[in-house]
Amino acid sequence: MDECTPDVRVIWVELRFLRTLIEATRQGDMRALELQAREYERRLKELNNSHQTAAERYSHFVPRDLHDREFARVDKEAASLSRLVWVGVGIVLIGEIILWVMLNHVAKTL
């Protein structure tokens, strides 16, 4: 290298500088990848825990189809009970009318 021309020496200096720069950039990139991998790992742990938490939370709720099915069943039973009550009210009213007519008939005969 001592016998090289000044232009060649400049090129060699620039090559060494570029190699140093490339190595520093590569090491920085490797460090960035390591940090990114750790961050991904941390987020995955959080997601695993959040999935477990969500599963526990949803276990306290009734599924929509079960709710709809039970609501329809209760609605039918309420309508049936309502009809039964109105039939009972009608029977009581008819009984009162018959009693009133009988009492009026007895009162007129006395």
PyRosetta script that sets phi, psi and omega in degrees:
from pyrosetta import init, pose_from_sequence

init()
pose = pose_from_sequence("MDECTPDVRVIWVELRFLRTLIEATRQGDMRALELQAREYERRLKELNNSHQTAAERYSHFVPRDLHDREFARVDKEAASLSRLVWVGVGIVLIGEIILWVMLNHVAKTL")
pose.set_psi(1, -24.4)
pose.set_omega(1, 178.6)
pose.set_phi(2, -64.3)
pose.set_psi(2, -27.9)
pose.set_omega(2, -177.5)
pose.set_phi(3, -86.3)
pose.set_psi(3, -1.0)
pose.set_omega(3, -175.6)
pose.set_phi(4, -73.4)
pose.set_psi(4, 154.9)
pose.set_omega(4, 175.9)
pose.set_phi(5, -75.2)
pose.set_psi(5, 160.6)
pose.set_omega(5, -179.9)
pose.set_phi(6, -57.7)
pose.set_psi(6, -34.2)
pose.set_omega(6, 179.1)
pose.set_phi(7, -65.5)
pose.set_psi(7, -40.6)
pose.set_omega(7, -180.0)
pose.set_phi(8, -67.5)
pose.set_psi(8, -39.6)
pose.set_omega(8, 178.1)
pose.set_phi(9, -61.0)
pose.set_psi(9, -42.7)
pose.set_omega(9, 179.0)
pose.set_phi(10, -61.3)
pose.set_psi(10, -42.2)
pose.set_omega(10, 179.4)
pose.set_phi(11, -63.4)
pose.set_psi(11, -43.2)
pose.set_omega(11, 179.0)
pose.set_phi(12, -63.8)
pose.set_psi(12, -39.9)
pose.set_omega(12, 178.2)
pose.set_phi(13, -63.7)
pose.set_psi(13, -44.6)
pose.set_omega(13, 179.0)
pose.set_phi(14, -64.2)
pose.set_psi(14, -39.1)
pose.set_omega(14, 177.7)
pose.set_phi(15, -62.6)
pose.set_psi(15, -45.3)
pose.set_omega(15, 177.7)
pose.set_phi(16, -60.8)
pose.set_psi(16, -43.2)
pose.set_omega(16, 179.2)
pose.set_phi(17, -62.0)
pose.set_psi(17, -43.7)
pose.set_omega(17, 178.9)
pose.set_phi(18, -64.3)
pose.set_psi(18, -39.8)
pose.set_omega(18, 176.9)
pose.set_phi(19, -62.6)
pose.set_psi(19, -42.9)
pose.set_omega(19, 178.3)
pose.set_phi(20, -62.7)
pose.set_psi(20, -43.8)
pose.set_omega(20, 179.3)
pose.set_phi(21, -63.8)
pose.set_psi(21, -43.1)
pose.set_omega(21, 179.0)
pose.set_phi(22, -63.6)
pose.set_psi(22, -42.7)
pose.set_omega(22, 179.6)
pose.set_phi(23, -64.4)
pose.set_psi(23, -41.1)
pose.set_omega(23, 178.0)
pose.set_phi(24, -64.1)
pose.set_psi(24, -41.6)
pose.set_omega(24, 178.7)
pose.set_phi(25, -64.8)
pose.set_psi(25, -42.1)
pose.set_omega(25, 178.9)
pose.set_phi(26, -62.8)
pose.set_psi(26, -43.0)
pose.set_omega(26, 178.6)
pose.set_phi(27, -65.0)
pose.set_psi(27, -39.0)
pose.set_omega(27, 176.4)
pose.set_phi(28, -63.5)
pose.set_psi(28, -41.7)
pose.set_omega(28, 178.1)
pose.set_phi(29, -63.9)
pose.set_psi(29, -41.5)
pose.set_omega(29, 178.9)
pose.set_phi(30, -63.2)
pose.set_psi(30, -41.3)
pose.set_omega(30, 178.4)
pose.set_phi(31, -64.0)
pose.set_psi(31, -41.9)
pose.set_omega(31, 178.7)
pose.set_phi(32, -63.2)
pose.set_psi(32, -40.0)
pose.set_omega(32, 178.4)
pose.set_phi(33, -65.6)
pose.set_psi(33, -39.4)
pose.set_omega(33, 177.0)
pose.set_phi(34, -62.1)
pose.set_psi(34, -45.4)
pose.set_omega(34, 178.9)
pose.set_phi(35, -63.0)
pose.set_psi(35, -40.6)
pose.set_omega(35, 178.9)
pose.set_phi(36, -64.6)
pose.set_psi(36, -41.1)
pose.set_omega(36, 178.9)
pose.set_phi(37, -63.4)
pose.set_psi(37, -41.7)
pose.set_omega(37, 177.8)
pose.set_phi(38, -63.6)
pose.set_psi(38, -40.6)
pose.set_omega(38, 179.9)
pose.set_phi(39, -65.4)
pose.set_psi(39, -41.6)
pose.set_omega(39, 176.6)
pose.set_phi(40, -60.8)
pose.set_psi(40, -41.6)
pose.set_omega(40, 179.5)
pose.set_phi(41, -62.8)
pose.set_psi(41, -43.4)
pose.set_omega(41, 179.1)
pose.set_phi(42, -62.6)
pose.set_psi(42, -44.2)
pose.set_omega(42, -179.6)
pose.set_phi(43, -65.8)
pose.set_psi(43, -37.4)
pose.set_omega(43, 177.9)
pose.set_phi(44, -64.4)
pose.set_psi(44, -39.8)
pose.set_omega(44, 176.6)
pose.set_phi(45, -61.3)
pose.set_psi(45, -43.2)
pose.set_omega(45, 177.4)
pose.set_phi(46, -61.2)
pose.set_psi(46, -43.4)
pose.set_omega(46, -179.2)
pose.set_phi(47, -64.6)
pose.set_psi(47, -39.4)
pose.set_omega(47, 177.4)
pose.set_phi(48, -61.2)
pose.set_psi(48, -43.5)
pose.set_omega(48, 178.7)
pose.set_phi(49, -67.4)
pose.set_psi(49, -39.4)
pose.set_omega(49, -179.2)
pose.set_phi(50, -68.0)
pose.set_psi(50, -33.9)
pose.set_omega(50, 176.2)
pose.set_phi(51, -63.2)
pose.set_psi(51, -42.7)
pose.set_omega(51, 178.5)
pose.set_phi(52, -63.8)
pose.set_psi(52, -43.7)
pose.set_omega(52, 179.6)
pose.set_phi(53, -63.0)
pose.set_psi(53, -43.7)
pose.set_omega(53, 179.3)
pose.set_phi(54, -64.3)
pose.set_psi(54, -40.0)
pose.set_omega(54, 178.7)
pose.set_phi(55, -63.1)
pose.set_psi(55, -40.9)
pose.set_omega(55, 176.8)
pose.set_phi(56, -64.3)
pose.set_psi(56, -42.8)
pose.set_omega(56, -178.2)
pose.set_phi(57, -63.9)
pose.set_psi(57, -43.9)
pose.set_omega(57, -178.6)
pose.set_phi(58, -71.4)
pose.set_psi(58, -19.4)
pose.set_omega(58, 179.0)
pose.set_phi(59, -70.3)
pose.set_psi(59, -15.4)
pose.set_omega(59, 179.4)
pose.set_phi(60, -89.1)
pose.set_psi(60, -3.3)
pose.set_omega(60, -178.1)
pose.set_phi(61, -107.1)
pose.set_psi(61, 152.8)
pose.set_omega(61, 177.6)
pose.set_phi(62, -88.5)
pose.set_psi(62, 134.5)
pose.set_omega(62, 177.2)
pose.set_phi(63, -61.7)
pose.set_psi(63, 149.6)
pose.set_omega(63, -175.0)
pose.set_phi(64, -59.1)
pose.set_psi(64, -44.3)
pose.set_omega(64, -177.6)
pose.set_phi(65, -65.5)
pose.set_psi(65, -37.1)
pose.set_omega(65, 176.8)
pose.set_phi(66, -66.3)
pose.set_psi(66, -41.3)
pose.set_omega(66, 177.9)
pose.set_phi(67, -60.6)
pose.set_psi(67, -48.4)
pose.set_omega(67, -178.5)
pose.set_phi(68, -62.3)
pose.set_psi(68, -41.8)
pose.set_omega(68, -179.7)
pose.set_phi(69, -64.4)
pose.set_psi(69, -45.4)
pose.set_omega(69, -179.7)
pose.set_phi(70, -68.2)
pose.set_psi(70, -37.9)
pose.set_omega(70, 178.4)
pose.set_phi(71, -62.9)
pose.set_psi(71, -42.3)
pose.set_omega(71, 178.8)
pose.set_phi(72, -63.9)
pose.set_psi(72, -40.6)
pose.set_omega(72, 179.5)
pose.set_phi(73, -64.4)
pose.set_psi(73, -46.1)
pose.set_omega(73, 179.7)
pose.set_phi(74, -64.8)
pose.set_psi(74, -38.2)
pose.set_omega(74, 178.4)
pose.set_phi(75, -62.5)
pose.set_psi(75, -42.6)
pose.set_omega(75, 177.1)
pose.set_phi(76, -62.9)
pose.set_psi(76, -44.7)
pose.set_omega(76, -179.6)
pose.set_phi(77, -64.7)
pose.set_psi(77, -36.8)
pose.set_omega(77, 177.8)
pose.set_phi(78, -66.2)
pose.set_psi(78, -40.8)
pose.set_omega(78, 178.4)
pose.set_phi(79, -65.8)
pose.set_psi(79, -40.5)
pose.set_omega(79, 178.0)
pose.set_phi(80, -63.6)
pose.set_psi(80, -43.6)
pose.set_omega(80, 178.6)
pose.set_phi(81, -64.9)
pose.set_psi(81, -38.7)
pose.set_omega(81, 178.2)
pose.set_phi(82, -61.9)
pose.set_psi(82, -44.7)
pose.set_omega(82, 177.1)
pose.set_phi(83, -60.7)
pose.set_psi(83, -43.0)
pose.set_omega(83, -179.5)
pose.set_phi(84, -62.0)
pose.set_psi(84, -41.6)
pose.set_omega(84, 178.3)
pose.set_phi(85, -62.8)
pose.set_psi(85, -44.6)
pose.set_omega(85, -179.2)
pose.set_phi(86, -66.2)
pose.set_psi(86, -35.0)
pose.set_omega(86, 174.9)
pose.set_phi(87, -63.6)
pose.set_psi(87, -42.6)
pose.set_omega(87, 178.2)
pose.set_phi(88, -62.4)
pose.set_psi(88, -41.5)
pose.set_omega(88, 178.3)
pose.set_phi(89, -63.4)
pose.set_psi(89, -41.5)
pose.set_omega(89, 178.2)
pose.set_phi(90, -62.5)
pose.set_psi(90, -42.6)
pose.set_omega(90, 179.3)
pose.set_phi(91, -63.1)
pose.set_psi(91, -42.8)
pose.set_omega(91, 178.6)
pose.set_phi(92, -62.3)
pose.set_psi(92, -42.9)
pose.set_omega(92, 178.9)
pose.set_phi(93, -63.2)
pose.set_psi(93, -42.8)
pose.set_omega(93, 177.9)
pose.set_phi(94, -62.9)
pose.set_psi(94, -41.7)
pose.set_omega(94, 177.9)
pose.set_phi(95, -61.5)
pose.set_psi(95, -42.0)
pose.set_omega(95, 178.5)
pose.set_phi(96, -64.7)
pose.set_psi(96, -40.3)
pose.set_omega(96, 178.8)
pose.set_phi(97, -63.9)
pose.set_psi(97, -45.4)
pose.set_omega(97, 178.9)
pose.set_phi(98, -61.4)
pose.set_psi(98, -43.4)
pose.set_omega(98, 178.5)
pose.set_phi(99, -62.7)
pose.set_psi(99, -42.5)
pose.set_omega(99, -179.5)
pose.set_phi(100, -64.6)
pose.set_psi(100, -42.9)
pose.set_omega(100, 178.4)
pose.set_phi(101, -63.4)
pose.set_psi(101, -43.2)
pose.set_omega(101, -179.5)
pose.set_phi(102, -63.5)
pose.set_psi(102, -43.0)
pose.set_omega(102, 179.9)
pose.set_phi(103, -65.9)
pose.set_psi(103, -38.8)
pose.set_omega(103, 177.3)
pose.set_phi(104, -64.3)
pose.set_psi(104, -41.0)
pose.set_omega(104, 179.5)
pose.set_phi(105, -65.1)
pose.set_psi(105, -42.8)
pose.set_omega(105, 179.6)
pose.set_phi(106, -67.1)
pose.set_psi(106, -39.9)
pose.set_omega(106, -179.0)
pose.set_phi(107, -65.9)
pose.set_psi(107, -34.2)
pose.set_omega(107, 179.5)
pose.set_phi(108, -73.6)
pose.set_psi(108, -32.2)
pose.set_omega(108, -179.0)
pose.set_phi(109, -77.8)
pose.set_psi(109, -18.0)
pose.set_omega(109, 179.0)
pose.set_phi(110, -82.0)
pose.dump_pdb("model.pdb")
